[in-house]
Amino acid sequence: MSVVKVIEVIASSTVGFDDAVKQAVKEVSKTVKNIDSVWVKDMKAHVKDNEISTYGVVCKVSFRVE
């Protein structure tokens, strides 16, 4: 039987939402093994001088516990 754990993380990027998700997985993978999936729970963009300055995501990352 497998056990899956889920953690919630927040990540940001100046490039786009896709990059913010990639940054979340990249950072989590430094300390967590066996990542199975990432679910984007929420997205937001910060605006500065009438332009998007950063893209942010709230993600749930699932991984199998050994």
PDB file of N, CA, C and O in Angstrom:
ATOM      1  N   MET A   1       0.842  -1.186   0.000  1.00  0.00           N
ATOM      2  CA  MET A   1       0.000   0.000   0.000  1.00  0.00           C
ATOM      3  C   MET A   1       0.886   1.249   0.000  1.00  0.00           C
ATOM      4  O   MET A   1       1.881   1.307   0.723  1.00  0.00           O
ATOM      5  N   SER A   2       0.530   2.225  -0.795  1.00  0.00           N
ATOM      6  CA  SER A   2       1.271   3.484  -0.860  1.00  0.00           C
ATOM      7  C   SER A   2       0.595   4.544   0.000  1.00  0.00           C
ATOM      8  O   SER A   2      -0.628   4.580   0.133  1.00  0.00           O
ATOM      9  N   VAL A   3       1.415   5.392   0.571  1.00  0.00           N
ATOM     10  CA  VAL A   3       0.917   6.545   1.309  1.00  0.00           C
ATOM     11  C   VAL A   3       1.389   7.786   0.570  1.00  0.00           C
ATOM     12  O   VAL A   3       2.564   7.901   0.222  1.00  0.00           O
ATOM     13  N   VAL A   4       0.477   8.706   0.334  1.00  0.00           N
ATOM     14  CA  VAL A   4       0.800   9.945  -0.370  1.00  0.00           C
ATOM     15  C   VAL A   4       0.596  11.108   0.590  1.00  0.00           C
ATOM     16  O   VAL A   4      -0.422  11.190   1.278  1.00  0.00           O
ATOM     17  N   LYS A   5       1.559  11.992   0.626  1.00  0.00           N
ATOM     18  CA  LYS A   5       1.481  13.188   1.460  1.00  0.00           C
ATOM     19  C   LYS A   5       1.323  14.394   0.540  1.00  0.00           C
ATOM     20  O   LYS A   5       1.839  14.407  -0.577  1.00  0.00           O
ATOM     21  N   VAL A   6       0.607  15.404   1.021  1.00  0.00           N
ATOM     22  CA  VAL A   6       0.378  16.617   0.242  1.00  0.00           C
ATOM     23  C   VAL A   6       0.848  17.818   1.061  1.00  0.00           C
ATOM     24  O   VAL A   6       0.489  17.966   2.229  1.00  0.00           O
ATOM     25  N   ILE A   7       1.654  18.669   0.433  1.00  0.00           N
ATOM     26  CA  ILE A   7       2.071  19.913   1.077  1.00  0.00           C
ATOM     27  C   ILE A   7       1.645  21.083   0.199  1.00  0.00           C
ATOM     28  O   ILE A   7       1.513  20.948  -1.017  1.00  0.00           O
ATOM     29  N   GLU A   8       1.434  22.222   0.826  1.00  0.00           N
ATOM     30  CA  GLU A   8       1.035  23.417   0.081  1.00  0.00           C
ATOM     31  C   GLU A   8       2.203  24.390   0.059  1.00  0.00           C
ATOM     32  O   GLU A   8       2.805  24.675   1.094  1.00  0.00           O
ATOM     33  N   VAL A   9       2.518  24.897  -1.123  1.00  0.00           N
ATOM     34  CA  VAL A   9       3.625  25.841  -1.284  1.00  0.00           C
ATOM     35  C   VAL A   9       3.179  27.044  -2.111  1.00  0.00           C
ATOM     36  O   VAL A   9       2.227  26.966  -2.887  1.00  0.00           O
ATOM     37  N   ILE A  10       3.875  28.139  -1.932  1.00  0.00           N
ATOM     38  CA  ILE A  10       3.630  29.363  -2.695  1.00  0.00           C
ATOM     39  C   ILE A  10       4.913  29.686  -3.456  1.00  0.00           C
ATOM     40  O   ILE A  10       6.005  29.653  -2.889  1.00  0.00           O
ATOM     41  N   ALA A  11       4.774  29.999  -4.741  1.00  0.00           N
ATOM     42  CA  ALA A  11       5.941  30.339  -5.556  1.00  0.00           C
ATOM     43  C   ALA A  11       5.609  31.512  -6.466  1.00  0.00           C
ATOM     44  O   ALA A  11       4.444  31.796  -6.745  1.00  0.00           O
ATOM     45  N   SER A  12       6.663  32.187  -6.924  1.00  0.00           N
ATOM     46  CA  SER A  12       6.442  33.329  -7.811  1.00  0.00           C
ATOM     47  C   SER A  12       7.493  33.366  -8.907  1.00  0.00           C
ATOM     48  O   SER A  12       8.530  32.708  -8.830  1.00  0.00           O
ATOM     49  N   SER A  13       7.194  34.154  -9.924  1.00  0.00           N
ATOM     50  CA  SER A  13       8.090  34.306 -11.065  1.00  0.00           C
ATOM     51  C   SER A  13       7.821  35.653 -11.723  1.00  0.00           C
ATOM     52  O   SER A  13       6.710  36.180 -11.660  1.00  0.00           O
ATOM     53  N   THR A  14       8.842  36.195 -12.347  1.00  0.00           N
ATOM     54  CA  THR A  14       8.654  37.412 -13.136  1.00  0.00           C
ATOM     55  C   THR A  14       8.360  37.075 -14.592  1.00  0.00           C
ATOM     56  O   THR A  14       8.064  37.964 -15.390  1.00  0.00           O
ATOM     57  N   VAL A  15       8.441  35.774 -14.944  1.00  0.00           N
ATOM     58  CA  VAL A  15       8.262  35.335 -16.328  1.00  0.00           C
ATOM     59  C   VAL A  15       6.804  35.003 -16.639  1.00  0.00           C
ATOM     60  O   VAL A  15       6.271  35.451 -17.654  1.00  0.00           O
ATOM     61  N   GLY A  16       6.153  34.216 -15.770  1.00  0.00           N
ATOM     62  CA  GLY A  16       4.769  33.817 -16.033  1.00  0.00           C
ATOM     63  C   GLY A  16       4.293  32.774 -15.045  1.00  0.00           C
ATOM     64  O   GLY A  16       5.058  32.304 -14.203  1.00  0.00           O
ATOM     65  N   PHE A  17       3.008  32.413 -15.155  1.00  0.00           N
ATOM     66  CA  PHE A  17       2.424  31.422 -14.258  1.00  0.00           C
ATOM     67  C   PHE A  17       3.091  30.060 -14.419  1.00  0.00           C
ATOM     68  O   PHE A  17       3.379  29.383 -13.432  1.00  0.00           O
ATOM     69  N   ASP A  18       3.335  29.664 -15.658  1.00  0.00           N
ATOM     70  CA  ASP A  18       3.972  28.380 -15.928  1.00  0.00           C
ATOM     71  C   ASP A  18       5.330  28.293 -15.237  1.00  0.00           C
ATOM     72  O   ASP A  18       5.661  27.270 -14.638  1.00  0.00           O
ATOM     73  N   ASP A  19       6.100  29.346 -15.320  1.00  0.00           N
ATOM     74  CA  ASP A  19       7.417  29.368 -14.680  1.00  0.00           C
ATOM     75  C   ASP A  19       7.289  29.336 -13.158  1.00  0.00           C
ATOM     76  O   ASP A  19       8.120  28.726 -12.484  1.00  0.00           O
ATOM     77  N   ALA A  20       6.265  29.981 -12.610  1.00  0.00           N
ATOM     78  CA  ALA A  20       6.061  29.958 -11.164  1.00  0.00           C
ATOM     79  C   ALA A  20       5.803  28.529 -10.683  1.00  0.00           C
ATOM     80  O   ALA A  20       6.316  28.127  -9.639  1.00  0.00           O
ATOM     81  N   VAL A  21       5.020  27.768 -11.431  1.00  0.00           N
ATOM     82  CA  VAL A  21       4.760  26.366 -11.079  1.00  0.00           C
ATOM     83  C   VAL A  21       6.057  25.565 -11.173  1.00  0.00           C
ATOM     84  O   VAL A  21       6.341  24.743 -10.302  1.00  0.00           O
ATOM     85  N   LYS A  22       6.832  25.793 -12.206  1.00  0.00           N
ATOM     86  CA  LYS A  22       8.112  25.096 -12.359  1.00  0.00           C
ATOM     87  C   LYS A  22       9.048  25.419 -11.196  1.00  0.00           C
ATOM     88  O   LYS A  22       9.760  24.542 -10.707  1.00  0.00           O
ATOM     89  N   GLN A  23       9.047  26.671 -10.756  1.00  0.00           N
ATOM     90  CA  GLN A  23       9.884  27.076  -9.625  1.00  0.00           C
ATOM     91  C   GLN A  23       9.437  26.377  -8.344  1.00  0.00           C
ATOM     92  O   GLN A  23      10.272  25.988  -7.527  1.00  0.00           O
ATOM     93  N   ALA A  24       8.124  26.217  -8.165  1.00  0.00           N
ATOM     94  CA  ALA A  24       7.597  25.519  -6.981  1.00  0.00           C
ATOM     95  C   ALA A  24       8.103  24.081  -6.958  1.00  0.00           C
ATOM     96  O   ALA A  24       8.599  23.612  -5.933  1.00  0.00           O
ATOM     97  N   VAL A  25       7.981  23.382  -8.078  1.00  0.00           N
ATOM     98  CA  VAL A  25       8.418  21.986  -8.146  1.00  0.00           C
ATOM     99  C   VAL A  25       9.940  21.890  -7.975  1.00  0.00           C
ATOM    100  O   VAL A  25      10.432  20.994  -7.289  1.00  0.00           O
ATOM    101  N   LYS A  26      10.663  22.790  -8.584  1.00  0.00           N
ATOM    102  CA  LYS A  26      12.123  22.789  -8.482  1.00  0.00           C
ATOM    103  C   LYS A  26      12.567  22.968  -7.029  1.00  0.00           C
ATOM    104  O   LYS A  26      13.471  22.275  -6.561  1.00  0.00           O
ATOM    105  N   GLU A  27      11.938  23.885  -6.332  1.00  0.00           N
ATOM    106  CA  GLU A  27      12.318  24.156  -4.939  1.00  0.00           C
ATOM    107  C   GLU A  27      11.936  23.003  -4.019  1.00  0.00           C
ATOM    108  O   GLU A  27      12.729  22.602  -3.167  1.00  0.00           O
ATOM    109  N   VAL A  28      10.730  22.466  -4.185  1.00  0.00           N
ATOM    110  CA  VAL A  28      10.284  21.354  -3.349  1.00  0.00           C
ATOM    111  C   VAL A  28      11.166  20.130  -3.584  1.00  0.00           C
ATOM    112  O   VAL A  28      11.483  19.405  -2.641  1.00  0.00           O
ATOM    113  N   SER A  29      11.562  19.896  -4.831  1.00  0.00           N
ATOM    114  CA  SER A  29      12.353  18.709  -5.154  1.00  0.00           C
ATOM    115  C   SER A  29      13.735  18.720  -4.506  1.00  0.00           C
ATOM    116  O   SER A  29      14.416  17.694  -4.498  1.00  0.00           O
ATOM    117  N   LYS A  30      14.159  19.855  -3.966  1.00  0.00           N
ATOM    118  CA  LYS A  30      15.445  19.914  -3.254  1.00  0.00           C
ATOM    119  C   LYS A  30      15.401  19.123  -1.951  1.00  0.00           C
ATOM    120  O   LYS A  30      16.427  18.621  -1.495  1.00  0.00           O
ATOM    121  N   THR A  31      14.215  19.010  -1.350  1.00  0.00           N
ATOM    122  CA  THR A  31      14.101  18.326  -0.057  1.00  0.00           C
ATOM    123  C   THR A  31      13.095  17.180  -0.048  1.00  0.00           C
ATOM    124  O   THR A  31      13.033  16.429   0.926  1.00  0.00           O
ATOM    125  N   VAL A  32      12.311  17.029  -1.104  1.00  0.00           N
ATOM    126  CA  VAL A  32      11.275  15.997  -1.159  1.00  0.00           C
ATOM    127  C   VAL A  32      11.530  15.079  -2.347  1.00  0.00           C
ATOM    128  O   VAL A  32      11.805  15.536  -3.457  1.00  0.00           O
ATOM    129  N   LYS A  33      11.433  13.768  -2.093  1.00  0.00           N
ATOM    130  CA  LYS A  33      11.594  12.782  -3.168  1.00  0.00           C
ATOM    131  C   LYS A  33      10.227  12.245  -3.576  1.00  0.00           C
ATOM    132  O   LYS A  33       9.240  12.440  -2.867  1.00  0.00           O
ATOM    133  N   ASN A  34      10.175  11.582  -4.699  1.00  0.00           N
ATOM    134  CA  ASN A  34       8.978  10.878  -5.171  1.00  0.00           C
ATOM    135  C   ASN A  34       7.779  11.792  -5.429  1.00  0.00           C
ATOM    136  O   ASN A  34       6.647  11.427  -5.114  1.00  0.00           O
ATOM    137  N   ILE A  35       8.016  12.968  -5.993  1.00  0.00           N
ATOM    138  CA  ILE A  35       6.906  13.871  -6.308  1.00  0.00           C
ATOM    139  C   ILE A  35       6.074  13.240  -7.417  1.00  0.00           C
ATOM    140  O   ILE A  35       6.598  12.843  -8.457  1.00  0.00           O
ATOM    141  N   ASP A  36       4.764  13.154  -7.176  1.00  0.00           N
ATOM    142  CA  ASP A  36       3.847  12.564  -8.143  1.00  0.00           C
ATOM    143  C   ASP A  36       3.123  13.607  -8.980  1.00  0.00           C
ATOM    144  O   ASP A  36       2.974  13.446 -10.191  1.00  0.00           O
ATOM    145  N   SER A  37       2.673  14.682  -8.329  1.00  0.00           N
ATOM    146  CA  SER A  37       1.867  15.655  -9.055  1.00  0.00           C
ATOM    147  C   SER A  37       1.882  17.006  -8.345  1.00  0.00           C
ATOM    148  O   SER A  37       2.268  17.127  -7.183  1.00  0.00           O
ATOM    149  N   VAL A  38       1.449  18.006  -9.091  1.00  0.00           N
ATOM    150  CA  VAL A  38       1.282  19.348  -8.531  1.00  0.00           C
ATOM    151  C   VAL A  38      -0.060  19.876  -9.003  1.00  0.00           C
ATOM    152  O   VAL A  38      -0.381  19.801 -10.189  1.00  0.00           O
ATOM    153  N   TRP A  39      -0.837  20.405  -8.080  1.00  0.00           N
ATOM    154  CA  TRP A  39      -2.147  20.963  -8.381  1.00  0.00           C
ATOM    155  C   TRP A  39      -2.098  22.456  -8.081  1.00  0.00           C
ATOM    156  O   TRP A  39      -1.790  22.855  -6.958  1.00  0.00           O
ATOM    157  N   VAL A  40      -2.400  23.278  -9.073  1.00  0.00           N
ATOM    158  CA  VAL A  40      -2.400  24.727  -8.884  1.00  0.00           C
ATOM    159  C   VAL A  40      -3.739  25.115  -8.275  1.00  0.00           C
ATOM    160  O   VAL A  40      -4.784  25.052  -8.923  1.00  0.00           O
ATOM    161  N   LYS A  41      -3.678  25.512  -7.022  1.00  0.00           N
ATOM    162  CA  LYS A  41      -4.874  25.849  -6.251  1.00  0.00           C
ATOM    163  C   LYS A  41      -5.341  27.273  -6.530  1.00  0.00           C
ATOM    164  O   LYS A  41      -6.542  27.535  -6.588  1.00  0.00           O
ATOM    165  N   ASP A  42      -4.396  28.193  -6.702  1.00  0.00           N
ATOM    166  CA  ASP A  42      -4.743  29.600  -6.892  1.00  0.00           C
ATOM    167  C   ASP A  42      -3.634  30.294  -7.667  1.00  0.00           C
ATOM    168  O   ASP A  42      -2.471  29.894  -7.615  1.00  0.00           O
ATOM    169  N   MET A  43      -4.017  31.336  -8.384  1.00  0.00           N
ATOM    170  CA  MET A  43      -3.061  32.127  -9.161  1.00  0.00           C
ATOM    171  C   MET A  43      -3.347  33.609  -8.932  1.00  0.00           C
ATOM    172  O   MET A  43      -4.499  34.011  -8.772  1.00  0.00           O
ATOM    173  N   LYS A  44      -2.296  34.407  -8.918  1.00  0.00           N
ATOM    174  CA  LYS A  44      -2.491  35.854  -8.836  1.00  0.00           C
ATOM    175  C   LYS A  44      -1.305  36.554  -9.477  1.00  0.00           C
ATOM    176  O   LYS A  44      -0.218  35.990  -9.601  1.00  0.00           O
ATOM    177  N   ALA A  45      -1.538  37.784  -9.877  1.00  0.00           N
ATOM    178  CA  ALA A  45      -0.471  38.586 -10.481  1.00  0.00           C
ATOM    179  C   ALA A  45      -0.397  39.914  -9.742  1.00  0.00           C
ATOM    180  O   ALA A  45      -1.418  40.509  -9.396  1.00  0.00           O
ATOM    181  N   HIS A  46       0.819  40.362  -9.509  1.00  0.00           N
ATOM    182  CA  HIS A  46       1.034  41.667  -8.885  1.00  0.00           C
ATOM    183  C   HIS A  46       1.278  42.685  -9.995  1.00  0.00           C
ATOM    184  O   HIS A  46       1.963  42.400 -10.978  1.00  0.00           O
ATOM    185  N   VAL A  47       0.711  43.861  -9.823  1.00  0.00           N
ATOM    186  CA  VAL A  47       0.811  44.908 -10.840  1.00  0.00           C
ATOM    187  C   VAL A  47       1.602  46.084 -10.278  1.00  0.00           C
ATOM    188  O   VAL A  47       1.376  46.522  -9.149  1.00  0.00           O
ATOM    189  N   LYS A  48       2.532  46.586 -11.087  1.00  0.00           N
ATOM    190  CA  LYS A  48       3.318  47.768 -10.712  1.00  0.00           C
ATOM    191  C   LYS A  48       3.402  48.657 -11.937  1.00  0.00           C
ATOM    192  O   LYS A  48       3.777  48.196 -13.015  1.00  0.00           O
ATOM    193  N   ASP A  49       3.062  49.911 -11.786  1.00  0.00           N
ATOM    194  CA  ASP A  49       3.087  50.874 -12.893  1.00  0.00           C
ATOM    195  C   ASP A  49       2.267  50.382 -14.092  1.00  0.00           C
ATOM    196  O   ASP A  49       2.700  50.475 -15.240  1.00  0.00           O
ATOM    197  N   ASN A  50       1.079  49.858 -13.796  1.00  0.00           N
ATOM    198  CA  ASN A  50       0.130  49.381 -14.814  1.00  0.00           C
ATOM    199  C   ASN A  50       0.635  48.194 -15.640  1.00  0.00           C
ATOM    200  O   ASN A  50       0.130  47.944 -16.734  1.00  0.00           O
ATOM    201  N   GLU A  51       1.623  47.466 -15.123  1.00  0.00           N
ATOM    202  CA  GLU A  51       2.140  46.276 -15.795  1.00  0.00           C
ATOM    203  C   GLU A  51       2.288  45.152 -14.772  1.00  0.00           C
ATOM    204  O   GLU A  51       2.546  45.403 -13.595  1.00  0.00           O
ATOM    205  N   ILE A  52       2.124  43.921 -15.226  1.00  0.00           N
ATOM    206  CA  ILE A  52       2.315  42.784 -14.321  1.00  0.00           C
ATOM    207  C   ILE A  52       3.792  42.690 -13.971  1.00  0.00           C
ATOM    208  O   ILE A  52       4.649  42.620 -14.851  1.00  0.00           O
ATOM    209  N   SER A  53       4.075  42.690 -12.676  1.00  0.00           N
ATOM    210  CA  SER A  53       5.467  42.616 -12.230  1.00  0.00           C
ATOM    211  C   SER A  53       5.852  41.200 -11.800  1.00  0.00           C
ATOM    212  O   SER A  53       6.972  40.762 -12.062  1.00  0.00           O
ATOM    213  N   THR A  54       4.946  40.484 -11.148  1.00  0.00           N
ATOM    214  CA  THR A  54       5.219  39.096 -10.749  1.00  0.00           C
ATOM    215  C   THR A  54       3.951  38.259 -10.839  1.00  0.00           C
ATOM    216  O   THR A  54       2.835  38.748 -10.663  1.00  0.00           O
ATOM    217  N   TYR A  55       4.165  36.990 -11.118  1.00  0.00           N
ATOM    218  CA  TYR A  55       3.089  36.006 -11.185  1.00  0.00           C
ATOM    219  C   TYR A  55       3.256  35.082  -9.986  1.00  0.00           C
ATOM    220  O   TYR A  55       4.360  34.619  -9.702  1.00  0.00           O
ATOM    221  N   GLY A  56       2.158  34.814  -9.284  1.00  0.00           N
ATOM    222  CA  GLY A  56       2.236  33.950  -8.116  1.00  0.00           C
ATOM    223  C   GLY A  56       1.259  32.798  -8.198  1.00  0.00           C
ATOM    224  O   GLY A  56       0.173  32.925  -8.764  1.00  0.00           O
ATOM    225  N   VAL A  57       1.658  31.657  -7.620  1.00  0.00           N
ATOM    226  CA  VAL A  57       0.794  30.477  -7.575  1.00  0.00           C
ATOM    227  C   VAL A  57       0.827  29.860  -6.184  1.00  0.00           C
ATOM    228  O   VAL A  57       1.840  29.901  -5.486  1.00  0.00           O
ATOM    229  N   VAL A  58      -0.298  29.293  -5.805  1.00  0.00           N
ATOM    230  CA  VAL A  58      -0.386  28.469  -4.604  1.00  0.00           C
ATOM    231  C   VAL A  58      -0.595  27.053  -5.124  1.00  0.00           C
ATOM    232  O   VAL A  58      -1.561  26.780  -5.837  1.00  0.00           O
ATOM    233  N   CYS A  59       0.315  26.157  -4.763  1.00  0.00           N
ATOM    234  CA  CYS A  59       0.284  24.787  -5.297  1.00  0.00           C
ATOM    235  C   CYS A  59       0.210  23.762  -4.174  1.00  0.00           C
ATOM    236  O   CYS A  59       0.724  23.970  -3.075  1.00  0.00           O
ATOM    237  N   LYS A  60      -0.446  22.650  -4.488  1.00  0.00           N
ATOM    238  CA  LYS A  60      -0.411  21.481  -3.614  1.00  0.00           C
ATOM    239  C   LYS A  60       0.440  20.442  -4.324  1.00  0.00           C
ATOM    240  O   LYS A  60       0.131  20.018  -5.438  1.00  0.00           O
ATOM    241  N   VAL A  61       1.510  20.041  -3.667  1.00  0.00           N
ATOM    242  CA  VAL A  61       2.448  19.070  -4.234  1.00  0.00           C
ATOM    243  C   VAL A  61       2.245  17.729  -3.527  1.00  0.00           C
ATOM    244  O   VAL A  61       2.296  17.650  -2.300  1.00  0.00           O
ATOM    245  N   SER A  62       2.015  16.679  -4.316  1.00  0.00           N
ATOM    246  CA  SER A  62       1.797  15.333  -3.771  1.00  0.00           C
ATOM    247  C   SER A  62       3.034  14.480  -3.993  1.00  0.00           C
ATOM    248  O   SER A  62       3.663  14.530  -5.050  1.00  0.00           O
ATOM    249  N   PHE A  63       3.372  13.692  -2.973  1.00  0.00           N
ATOM    250  CA  PHE A  63       4.515  12.786  -3.107  1.00  0.00           C
ATOM    251  C   PHE A  63       4.296  11.521  -2.288  1.00  0.00           C
ATOM    252  O   PHE A  63       3.629  11.532  -1.254  1.00  0.00           O
ATOM    253  N   ARG A  64       4.876  10.432  -2.780  1.00  0.00           N
ATOM    254  CA  ARG A  64       4.761   9.141  -2.102  1.00  0.00           C
ATOM    255  C   ARG A  64       5.745   9.088  -0.936  1.00  0.00           C
ATOM    256  O   ARG A  64       6.905   9.476  -1.070  1.00  0.00           O
ATOM    257  N   VAL A  65       5.268   8.607   0.201  1.00  0.00           N
ATOM    258  CA  VAL A  65       6.093   8.450   1.387  1.00  0.00           C
ATOM    259  C   VAL A  65       6.733   7.074   1.341  1.00  0.00           C
ATOM    260  O   VAL A  65       6.048   6.075   1.120  1.00  0.00           O
ATOM    261  N   GLU A  66       8.039   7.016   1.546  1.00  0.00           N
ATOM    262  CA  GLU A  66       8.752   5.727   1.519  1.00  0.00           C
ATOM    263  C   GLU A  66       8.637   5.013   2.843  1.00  0.00           C
ATOM    264  O   GLU A  66       9.174   3.916   3.001  1.00  0.00           O
TER     265      GLU A  66
END
